[in-house]
């Protein structure tokens, strides 16, 4: 089934160390089958634009390239947006 390839991509903008990022990933664990997690280390030279934008705000999450939330995981918001995307891809 091709559903697995249509999973939404959740991008986590992070740096090391990031205790809040670790916490956020824990909170998202029950949902991990429903999305693909992509981590972007904002301290890498090729990500300097993201660093300038988010250095005081990580963790920052984008869902399918659109800003979703920052600092803490808003499960309600995440679930709503994830569900919308899942319905669209059916």
Buried (B, 14 or more C-beta within 10 A) or exposed (E): EEEEEEBBEBBBBBBEEBEBBEEBBEBBEEBEEBBBBEEBBBEEEEBEEBBEEBEEEBBBBBBBEEEBBBEEBBEEEBEEBBEEBBEEEE
